[in-house]
Amino acid sequence: MVEVFKTNIKYKGQTKPVIKKLEENFPGSNVNFDLEDCDNILRVEGDGICPFKIADLVMADGYECEILL
């Protein structure tokens, strides 16, 4: 399963703690950002991931995170 999100994360340095948090909460998942995309895309791939929990975890760090359907 792959979930895709629009974020307001703009810099690589901002992605590292978010990736670490998501990987801790969803072990075995693959987390990456595409900051070249106009929507600063976050992709999370793995089994048993919950898009709403992902968005909540990112927003808890003060960032915007919107699930793209």
N, C-alpha and C positions, 0 to 999 in steps of 0.2 A: 504494500500500500504506500502511495506517495501523497503527501499533503503539501499544498503550496499556499504561501501567505504573502501578502503585501505588508511591508514594514516601512518605518521611517529611519531605519538604521542605515547610516551613510558611510561609515568608516570601518575599515578592517579591524581596528583596535576595539570597536564596539562589539564585533561579532564573537570574539573569543570567549568572553564570559557567558554569553547566551548559548553558544554551542556547547560549552562544558555543562551548563545547567541542564540543557535538553538531553544530552547524552547520559547524564546521571539519572535523569527521570525516565528515560526510554533506552535502557541498555540494548546494545546491538543495533541501534538505529544509525542511519547515515544522515548527518545534518550539514547543510551548506547554505551559503548565501550567494546570490548573484547581484552584486552591488553595481554592476554595469547596466542592469535593467532599470528602467525608469521607476519601477515599483519596489526596488530594493528587495528582491524576492528571497524568501526563506523557503527552503525545501527540506522536508523531513521524510525519510523513507525507512520503513520498517514494519514489523508485525506488531499488532496491538497498540498502535499509537492512537491517541485521542486528540483530534484537532482543537477541541475547545480547551483542553488542558494545556496544549502547546501555546495557544494564544494567551491564556491566563498567565503562564510562566513568563512569557516575553513581556507582557504588559506589567507584570509585577516589578520588572526592572525599569519601568518608566518609558517603555517604547510603545509605539502603536503597532498593532498586529491584527490584520484582517484576513480571514480565511477566503481564499479564492476558489470559486466553484468551477 
